[in-house]
Amino acid sequence: MFCLLCPSQVLLSLEMGHWISEEPFELFNHFPAAPVCRLERHLSPEQYRGTLFADQPMMFITPDSSPPRAKLCELVLLCGGQVSQVPRQASIVVGPYAGKKKATTKYLSEKWVLDSITQHKVCAFENYLLL
């Protein structure tokens, strides 16, 4: 997965000569999922892969997305989601999309992915719909 480093953790690690535990430095007020993800990662016998998006339909991340498509795809996959290389195979399209839109597809802002990860729950589509 990925982690955010607090500057004080980096400085103290430098003083100690090795990386110290991130737990005391977690920004759980801003990222409530941090302690949960850390625990899941430590308890996982294999390489950690989340399940946040495991029950979501196939997603397509648009080339014009911000953050970049490759980074969003990586996040979705690390959280157990599926990413299609073509929009017609997806039920969720993330990012700006200028192609023909289908009524059965949800067109969502990139913020939906980021907020869902930050809150460690799949956010409601309604707050992230792109017209």
CORHUPE-V998493 format. One record per residue. N is the residue number from 1. NEAR is the number of other C-alpha atoms within 12 Angstrom. Layout:
[[N NEAR] [N NEAR]]
This chain:
[[1 22] [2 18] [3 19] [4 20] [5 21] [6 19] [7 14] [8 19] [9 23] [10 19] [11 16] [12 19] [13 18] [14 13] [15 12] [16 12] [17 11] [18 12] [19 16] [20 19] [21 17] [22 23] [23 21] [24 15] [25 24] [26 24] [27 21] [28 21] [29 12] [30 16] [31 23] [32 19] [33 27] [34 28] [35 24] [36 22] [37 31] [38 26] [39 16] [40 22] [41 23] [42 16] [43 14] [44 13] [45 10] [46 10] [47 12] [48 20] [49 26] [50 31] [51 24] [52 31] [53 30] [54 20] [55 16] [56 28] [57 22] [58 28] [59 37] [60 39] [61 43] [62 33] [63 23] [64 19] [65 24] [66 21] [67 23] [68 18] [69 26] [70 19] [71 21] [72 33] [73 33] [74 23] [75 33] [76 38] [77 29] [78 26] [79 33] [80 24] [81 30] [82 29] [83 33] [84 23] [85 18] [86 19] [87 28] [88 22] [89 19] [90 26] [91 25] [92 39] [93 48] [94 42] [95 34] [96 28] [97 27] [98 17] [99 13] [100 11] [101 19] [102 18] [103 11] [104 13] [105 25] [106 33] [107 34] [108 31] [109 33] [110 38] [111 27] [112 34] [113 43] [114 31] [115 25] [116 28] [117 34] [118 29] [119 24] [120 27] [121 26] [122 27] [123 24] [124 18] [125 24] [126 14] [127 19] [128 25] [129 22] [130 22] [131 19]]
